[in-house]
């Protein structure tokens, strides 16, 4: 059970590359980032008092907005 909850290790350079591509609206990079944080998103969604589906959508939306907002600075 411990291994099931273990975060996926991604080298820093790969993560930064995905982040940079996501800022440029690369759909594949965005999907990989969402997949990378999927376990955390699902875990946190249980503490939000809406349906799990709405909570997951809200968290993903916030993540994407944060990625895009960082590009404006």
Rosetta blueprint (number, residue, H / E / L):
1 X L
2 X H
3 X H
4 X H
5 X H
6 X L
7 X L
8 X L
9 X L
10 X L
11 X L
12 X H
13 X H
14 X H
15 X H
16 X H
17 X H
18 X H
19 X H
20 X H
21 X H
22 X H
23 X H
24 X L
25 X L
26 X L
27 X H
28 X H
29 X H
30 X H
31 X H
32 X H
33 X H
34 X H
35 X H
36 X H
37 X L
38 X H
39 X H
40 X H
41 X H
42 X H
43 X H
44 X H
45 X H
46 X L
47 X L
48 X L
49 X L
50 X L
51 X L
52 X H
53 X H
54 X H
55 X H
56 X H
57 X H
58 X H
59 X H
60 X H
61 X H
62 X H
63 X H
64 X H
65 X H
66 X H
67 X H
68 X H
69 X H
70 X H
71 X H
72 X H
73 X L
